[in-house]
Amino acid sequence: MSDLERYQYDVVVIGAGGAGLRAAIEAREHGLRTAIICKSLFGKAHTVMAEGGIAASMGNVNSKDSWQVHFRDTMRGGKFLNNPRMAELHAQEAPQRVWELETYGALFDRTPEGKISQRNFGGHEYPRLAHVGDRTGLELIRTLQQKIVSLQQEDLREHGDLDARIRVFAELTVTDLLKDGDAISGAFGYWRESGRFVVFEAPAVVLATGGIGKSFKVTSNSWEYTGDGHALALRAGATLINMEFIQFHPTGMVWPPSVKGILVTESVRGDGGVLRNSEGKRFMFDHVPDVFRGQYADTEEEADRWYSDADNNKRPPELLPRDEVARAINTEVKEGRGSPHGGVFLDVSTRLPADEIIRRLPSMHHQFKELADVDITAEPMEVGPTCHYVMGGVEVDADTAAAVVPGLFAAGEVAGGMHGSNRLGGNSLSDLLVFGRRAGAGAAAYVEGLGERRPAITDDDLAAASKTALEPFTIGGAADAAVENPYSIHSEMQQMMNDLVGIIRREAEIAEALQRLTGLRERADRAGVEGHRQFNPGWHLALDLRNMLDVSECVAKAALERTESRGGHTREDFPAMDPQWRGVNLVCRLTDDGVELTRQPVPAIRPELLTLFERTELSKYLTDDELAVFDEASG
Ligand code: FAD
């Protein structure tokens, strides 16, 4: 192919959010030649949008905190479906990763004694989120980018070439992973501006592509989150787990329609904000589920005292894990106690002085003033659930982040297992750092183990990848009346996923969703575009569509199969949590007949980790056989 750019690297990292940058730094620090690819501008990733903070048990605000308490909270938040080894490594290593960020130049907010400040968040027993106002992600990305620039400066001094061992390819979309036999041999993509094709020959690829939110209509996610990494992994023969678990963040903006879904950070509640319905009632007290009763306050007075005396009072129920709060809001609205625009009220104006609100929540103040003409220092916000995060993702080895395909690694939101059925706020940024680093190290070890051997890419591989990428032009140019518009298909799919596989699910509706996905897939096969390859958003969307359809099919199939309610999967027809399902991961793989679903056991929780919990709590989640392991371990 004449218009093909070719590059050779040891490790190719797809994604320049927190997970991708941390992985790239690690691979480069192992001395490997590393490429970072991102489909948006460098620095524009989901990570930059993160507001509330990074969860790490540094114990700066409450010295009782420890990795064991963080592990316990994470397992509880995930309703015990988490990969326990990932939750353990995450809780143990998060503090080191935050301190490391300081050595890269991060400037966190401080406590009066000068330590890194930590704030409260839903599901975390102690104040645990290291933060920079409500712009933590910006500081995280700025710092990691600065570290990469410093590594490039080192290379300039040593090799006379800034890009000698680490180079960023921005606004380049990867459309296919390439393989030599069973193993990864590289990645194929196109420059968004010119449409020109690019191939990266590399034995190791780290997927760090983030989430899938753009498959749903109401979402806090931005345009890039079309599930590319999930779909690339599937097509390369890797497996996805837990895809039924989608986090609907309880507080997205609901008005005006143009901004519906934009996130309202959980810090508003962490810093004292309360949720009220149209009757002015703090309704969360009516929605504390049995598994959490005893850990949350029963009265407003006790809940309010907790902010100044957390040791002697129970937490406000506004700080329950996100799945619980989202379901409660949904119920209030459905039962007719919603706000004028179909949400509920989130009020911080009567809880903190105006100057304190502006100091702690500058972005929220700005966001509501600019987008909704609401002054949050004087009036409540209207909020409702928004599709925010996917717990499901590429099945990986906890220690090395390796997927089942040799040479493929995944970290960050695209990887599955760590958060079980529901992620706690703040646990994503820590996940990116902990497992980004592990993925970079895993990829480096894999490449070093290959020695001189390198997988090959054939001309046939390239011809096939380029033919697939150009398909929308071939169809668009056929002057066939059956040509479909990618934008119409996307918008129908988003509405359908929201309505039929959204926050509350029912068997008949999920079955209908699967049927409609088959129809949408047939139409997507005829999605055509006109014009040139130079910046052509219709073409880009036509290519993204197949990713979103693959991923949506996984979500719907797994949602139909799991006949219980747990975390980010609520079945109205099976409202209870079932201990028999606690130990089951649903695994998706792609076959010639579409997505195939199988069951696989969730890795067992080591007995020493089980003994961190009370038996009464475990008995709400585990089967009798599992409880016998606890009984033996605790003597
Ligand atoms: P991302 O940061 O999402 O980056 C993905 C990268 O992959 C991008 O560079 C993108 O361009 C690239 N990419 C995708 N597809 C392709 C492709 N085909 N080819 C090339 N490149 C591709 N979590 C917390 O822990 N604390 C918070 O306070 C918090 N606040 C949040 C606020 C908002 C508004 C949102 C949306 C999320 C928030 N989260 C928070 C969640 C967290 O930000 C994300 O889960 C996390 O940043 C994901 O990071 P990542 O590195 O996995 O991917």
Boltz pocket constraint, residues with backbone or C-beta under 6 A from the ligand:
constraints:
  - pocket:
      binder: B
      contacts: [[A, 14], [A, 15], [A, 16], [A, 17], [A, 18], [A, 19], [A, 20], [A, 37], [A, 38], [A, 39], [A, 40], [A, 41], [A, 44], [A, 45], [A, 46], [A, 47], [A, 48], [A, 49], [A, 50], [A, 51], [A, 52], [A, 53], [A, 54], [A, 55], [A, 136], [A, 137], [A, 172], [A, 173], [A, 174], [A, 175], [A, 208], [A, 209], [A, 210], [A, 211], [A, 220], [A, 221], [A, 222], [A, 224], [A, 228], [A, 229], [A, 263], [A, 388], [A, 389], [A, 411], [A, 412], [A, 413], [A, 414], [A, 424], [A, 425], [A, 426], [A, 427], [A, 428], [A, 429], [A, 430], [A, 432]]
      max_distance: 6.0
